[in-house]
């Protein structure tokens, strides 16, 4: 099947200041987003995530490489005909009501007149804004504007949905709503490509993840392949006086959390109980996507230090 997104050595160099000094925003990005998947695009601030998305959406010209959306070069506006997009910091016409705003975008994306009203009503209900349909966007909170932006990205029933930081500004209920929408779109055969700093959400809902650091791709694959082998350690919390065998994680009075090898768990629990203590919780010490990202940031830092040392 034709990939939803495919890039080959995609790169972007910015030039700044009077002397037009070059700065690499993205370097040699090659990746494939399969159709019908949810794809997480993660990295620290300044990693190149928004730069990539802007090039894919035709908002910035690439410096090198090439990219295709559904097999069509991003040089052609036709590549974005079946795409829904919400930028990181969207700007909306504040005098428009929520209904007028979505109707406006439905017209821009050539939604048939007979379908516009039902589509707008359904989307407002889907993002929890039905009762605010006649309220001007200027009166919306940041979280409400995020919901409106997500509805706008879906108004043309796109095959590919591109969301830049869709969880930003949302409360926990809003995050759950967005996660549900992403999963619903995937189940309906659509592709969702989104960036996020909330890595627990990415870990929970993505089929594949790309990690970018310093403008370079540092990891690509399924969540499980990126996390690697699960640790054999467990984190245990006890109510007990004194020390407990194992690596101390935290202590709050008699509430002690330690990390121990799973093979030693029974012995540690027996010792704590023999001293009159009790077990509060036991759970595996599992590597997370945040751990992977932090490791890649540290590796990139070491590589840059070596480069600077060579140049010096």
C-alpha positions as CSV (number, residue, x, y, z in Angstrom):
1,X,0.0,0.0,0.0
2,X,1.1,3.6,-0.7
3,X,2.5,5.1,2.5
4,X,0.5,7.9,4.1
5,X,3.7,9.9,4.5
6,X,7.2,9.0,3.2
7,X,10.3,11.1,3.5
8,X,13.8,10.6,2.1
9,X,16.7,12.7,3.5
10,X,14.3,15.6,4.2
11,X,16.3,18.6,5.5
12,X,15.8,22.3,6.4
13,X,18.5,24.9,6.9
14,X,17.6,28.3,8.3
15,X,19.7,31.5,7.8
16,X,19.7,34.2,10.4
17,X,21.2,37.6,11.1
18,X,23.1,40.0,8.9
19,X,25.7,37.5,8.0
20,X,23.1,34.8,7.2
21,X,24.6,32.3,9.5
22,X,23.2,28.8,8.8
23,X,21.3,26.8,11.4
24,X,20.2,23.2,10.7
25,X,16.5,22.7,11.7
26,X,16.3,19.2,10.3
27,X,18.8,16.9,8.7
28,X,18.4,13.8,6.6
29,X,14.9,12.7,7.9
30,X,13.9,9.4,6.3
31,X,10.8,7.7,7.6
32,X,7.5,6.0,6.5
33,X,4.1,6.4,8.0
34,X,1.9,3.4,7.1
35,X,-1.8,4.1,6.2
36,X,-4.3,3.4,8.9
37,X,-1.8,3.9,11.8
38,X,-1.3,6.3,14.6
39,X,2.2,7.7,14.4
40,X,3.8,9.7,17.2
41,X,6.5,12.3,16.5
42,X,8.4,13.2,19.6
43,X,11.4,15.1,20.8
44,X,12.4,18.1,22.9
45,X,11.7,21.7,22.0
46,X,13.7,22.7,19.0
47,X,14.2,19.1,17.8
48,X,12.7,19.7,14.3
49,X,9.1,18.4,14.8
50,X,7.2,21.5,13.8
51,X,9.7,22.2,11.1
52,X,9.0,18.8,9.6
53,X,5.2,19.3,9.9
54,X,5.4,22.7,8.2
55,X,7.3,21.3,5.3
56,X,4.8,18.4,4.9
57,X,2.0,20.9,5.0
58,X,3.6,23.3,2.4
59,X,4.1,26.1,4.9
60,X,7.9,26.0,4.5
61,X,10.1,25.0,1.6
62,X,12.5,22.1,2.2
63,X,16.3,22.7,1.7
64,X,17.1,19.1,0.8
65,X,15.5,15.7,0.3
66,X,11.9,14.9,-0.7
67,X,8.6,13.8,0.8
68,X,5.4,12.4,-0.4
69,X,1.8,12.3,1.0
70,X,-0.2,9.4,-0.4
71,X,2.4,9.0,-3.1
72,X,2.1,12.7,-4.2
73,X,5.1,15.0,-3.8
74,X,4.7,17.7,-1.2
75,X,5.6,20.2,-3.9
76,X,2.1,19.7,-5.2
77,X,-0.9,21.2,-3.3
78,X,-2.8,18.1,-4.5
79,X,-0.9,16.1,-1.9
80,X,-2.8,17.9,0.9
81,X,-6.3,17.5,-0.6
82,X,-7.2,14.6,1.7
83,X,-5.3,16.0,4.8
84,X,-6.7,17.6,7.9
85,X,-4.2,19.8,9.9
86,X,-4.1,21.6,13.2
87,X,-0.9,23.6,13.8
88,X,0.8,24.0,17.2
89,X,-0.4,27.5,17.8
90,X,-3.5,28.0,15.7
91,X,-5.0,31.4,15.1
92,X,-8.7,31.6,14.7
93,X,-11.0,34.5,13.7
94,X,-12.2,35.5,17.2
95,X,-15.4,37.1,16.1
96,X,-16.7,33.9,14.6
97,X,-18.8,31.5,16.6
98,X,-17.8,27.9,16.9
99,X,-20.5,27.0,14.4
100,X,-19.5,29.7,11.9
101,X,-15.8,28.8,12.3
102,X,-16.4,25.1,11.4
103,X,-18.8,26.0,8.6
104,X,-16.2,28.4,7.2
105,X,-13.6,25.6,7.0
106,X,-16.1,23.2,5.7
107,X,-16.6,25.6,2.8
108,X,-12.9,26.0,2.3
109,X,-12.4,22.3,2.1
110,X,-15.3,21.9,-0.4
111,X,-17.6,19.9,1.8
112,X,-20.9,19.6,-0.1
113,X,-23.5,22.1,1.0
114,X,-26.0,19.3,2.0
115,X,-23.4,17.8,4.3
116,X,-22.0,20.9,6.0
117,X,-24.7,21.4,8.7
118,X,-24.8,17.7,9.8
119,X,-20.9,17.5,9.7
120,X,-20.5,20.6,11.8
121,X,-23.1,19.6,14.4
122,X,-21.5,16.1,14.7
123,X,-18.0,17.5,15.2
124,X,-19.1,20.0,17.8
125,X,-20.7,17.1,19.7
126,X,-17.7,15.0,19.2
127,X,-15.3,17.5,20.8
128,X,-17.7,18.5,23.5
129,X,-18.5,22.0,22.3
130,X,-22.2,21.6,21.3
131,X,-23.5,23.9,24.0
132,X,-21.0,26.6,22.9
133,X,-21.9,26.5,19.2
134,X,-23.1,30.1,19.2
135,X,-20.3,31.5,21.4
136,X,-17.6,33.6,19.7
137,X,-14.1,32.0,19.7
138,X,-12.7,35.1,21.4
139,X,-14.5,33.9,24.6
140,X,-13.1,30.4,24.5
141,X,-10.4,29.2,26.8
142,X,-7.1,27.7,25.4
143,X,-8.4,24.2,25.9
144,X,-11.7,25.0,24.2
145,X,-9.8,26.5,21.3
146,X,-7.7,23.3,21.0
147,X,-10.9,21.3,20.8
148,X,-12.2,23.6,18.1
149,X,-8.9,23.2,16.2
150,X,-9.2,19.4,16.3
151,X,-12.8,19.6,15.0
152,X,-11.5,21.9,12.2
153,X,-8.8,19.3,11.3
154,X,-11.6,16.7,10.9
155,X,-14.2,18.8,9.1
156,X,-13.3,17.4,5.6
157,X,-13.3,13.8,6.7
158,X,-9.6,13.5,5.8
159,X,-7.6,10.3,5.2
160,X,-4.6,11.7,7.0
161,X,-4.9,13.9,10.1
162,X,-1.8,15.9,11.1
163,X,-1.9,17.4,14.6
164,X,1.0,19.5,16.1
165,X,0.8,19.2,19.9
166,X,-2.9,18.4,20.1
167,X,-2.8,17.8,23.9
168,X,-1.5,21.3,24.6
169,X,-3.7,23.3,27.0
170,X,-6.1,20.4,27.6
171,X,-7.2,19.2,31.0
172,X,-7.2,15.5,31.8
173,X,-10.7,15.1,30.4
174,X,-9.7,16.9,27.2
175,X,-6.7,14.6,26.8
176,X,-8.8,11.5,27.1
177,X,-11.2,13.0,24.5
178,X,-8.3,13.6,22.1
179,X,-6.9,10.1,22.7
180,X,-10.3,8.6,22.0
181,X,-10.6,10.6,18.8
182,X,-7.2,9.5,17.6
183,X,-8.1,5.8,18.3
184,X,-11.5,6.2,16.6
185,X,-9.9,7.7,13.5
186,X,-7.4,4.8,13.4
187,X,-10.1,2.2,13.8
188,X,-12.0,3.8,10.8
189,X,-8.9,3.3,8.6
190,X,-7.6,6.9,8.8
191,X,-4.0,7.8,9.5
192,X,-3.1,10.1,12.4
193,X,0.3,11.7,12.6
194,X,0.9,13.9,15.7
195,X,3.6,15.4,17.8
196,X,3.3,15.6,21.6
197,X,5.3,16.2,24.7
198,X,3.0,14.0,26.7
199,X,4.9,10.8,26.2
200,X,2.6,8.6,28.2
201,X,-0.2,9.3,25.7
202,X,2.1,8.6,22.8
203,X,3.1,5.3,24.4
204,X,-0.5,4.3,25.0
205,X,-2.0,5.0,21.6
206,X,0.7,4.9,18.9
207,X,1.5,2.0,16.5
208,X,4.9,3.6,15.7
209,X,7.0,6.4,17.1
210,X,9.8,8.6,15.7
211,X,12.2,10.3,18.0
212,X,14.0,13.5,16.8
213,X,16.7,15.3,18.7
214,X,18.7,18.2,17.4
215,X,17.2,18.0,14.0
216,X,18.2,14.3,13.5
217,X,16.2,11.1,13.7
218,X,17.4,9.2,16.8
219,X,14.8,6.4,17.0
220,X,12.1,4.8,14.9
221,X,9.9,1.8,15.4
222,X,7.1,0.4,17.5
223,X,6.9,1.5,21.1
224,X,7.9,-2.0,22.3
225,X,11.0,-2.1,20.0
226,X,12.1,1.4,21.3
227,X,11.6,0.4,24.9
228,X,13.6,-2.8,24.5
229,X,13.8,-5.5,27.0
230,X,11.7,-5.0,30.2
231,X,13.7,-4.7,33.4
232,X,13.8,-7.6,35.9
233,X,13.6,-5.1,38.8
234,X,10.5,-4.2,40.8
235,X,9.7,-1.1,42.8
236,X,8.2,-1.9,46.2
237,X,6.6,0.4,48.7
238,X,6.5,-0.6,52.4
239,X,5.3,0.8,55.7
240,X,8.1,-0.1,58.0
241,X,10.6,1.5,60.4
242,X,14.3,1.5,59.5
243,X,16.1,0.6,56.3
244,X,14.9,-1.9,53.7
245,X,17.3,-4.0,51.4
246,X,17.5,-2.6,47.9
247,X,18.0,0.7,46.1
248,X,16.3,3.5,47.9
249,X,13.9,5.4,45.7
250,X,12.2,7.6,48.3
251,X,11.4,7.8,52.0
252,X,8.5,9.6,53.6
253,X,8.5,8.8,57.3
254,X,7.8,5.1,57.5
255,X,6.7,4.9,53.9
256,X,9.7,3.5,52.0
257,X,10.1,2.7,48.3
258,X,13.0,0.6,47.1
259,X,14.0,-1.1,43.9
260,X,15.0,-4.7,44.1
261,X,15.7,-7.6,41.7
262,X,12.5,-9.7,41.2
263,X,14.5,-12.8,42.3
264,X,15.0,-11.1,45.8
265,X,11.4,-9.9,46.2
266,X,10.2,-12.7,48.4
267,X,13.1,-12.4,50.8
268,X,12.7,-8.6,51.1
269,X,8.9,-9.0,51.7
270,X,9.5,-11.7,54.3
271,X,12.1,-9.5,56.1
272,X,9.7,-6.5,56.2
273,X,6.9,-8.5,57.6
274,X,9.1,-10.1,60.2
275,X,9.8,-6.6,61.4
276,X,6.1,-5.8,61.7
277,X,5.9,-3.9,58.4
278,X,3.5,-4.2,55.6
279,X,3.5,-4.1,51.8
280,X,1.8,-1.1,50.2
281,X,2.5,-1.8,46.5
282,X,4.7,-3.8,44.2
283,X,5.0,-3.1,40.4
284,X,7.6,-3.8,37.7
285,X,10.3,-1.2,37.0
286,X,9.5,-0.7,33.3
287,X,11.4,1.5,30.9
288,X,9.2,4.3,29.5
289,X,9.3,6.3,26.3
290,X,10.4,9.3,28.4
291,X,13.5,7.2,29.5
292,X,14.3,6.5,25.8
293,X,13.9,10.2,24.9
294,X,16.2,11.3,27.7
295,X,18.8,8.7,26.7
296,X,18.7,10.0,23.1
297,X,19.0,13.6,24.3
298,X,22.1,12.7,26.4
299,X,23.7,10.7,23.5
300,X,23.1,13.7,21.1
301,X,24.7,16.0,23.7
302,X,27.8,13.8,23.9
303,X,28.1,13.6,20.1
304,X,27.9,17.4,19.8
305,X,30.6,17.8,22.5
306,X,32.9,15.5,20.6
307,X,32.2,17.4,17.4
308,X,33.1,20.7,19.1
309,X,36.2,19.1,20.6
310,X,37.4,18.1,17.1
311,X,36.7,21.6,15.7
312,X,38.6,23.1,18.6
